[in-house]
Amino acid sequence: MSEEKSNNIRSSLPFATTRVIEEIIKPITERAGYELVKVELKFQGRNQILEITINKVGGVSVEDCAKVSSLIEPILDEKDLIKGKYLLVVSSPGI
């Protein structure tokens, strides 16, 4: 991965955890035809929200977000990298 691409992935997760999540889901998103833009953990009250931002040529639809979510959710659950419950949100820069 180039340094330029790596700097585009931003997160409030600890760097090591962000890197691991990126390394796990980036190949999955790329095989499905999407660019991984950002991985971010947000807090809304006591709730954790893991937001994955994707993009592709021609734009990303709600269906694309649902597809990527269904591809990465089982892997993230299996790896159990985030302590406690969290909501997975897949979005695009335009949604």
Secondary structure, DSSP 4 states (H G I P E B T S, - for coil): --HHHHHT---SS-HHHHHHHHHHHHHHHHHTT-EEEEEEEEEETTEEEEEEEEE-TT---HHHHHHHHHHHHHHHHHHT-SSS--EEEEE-TT-
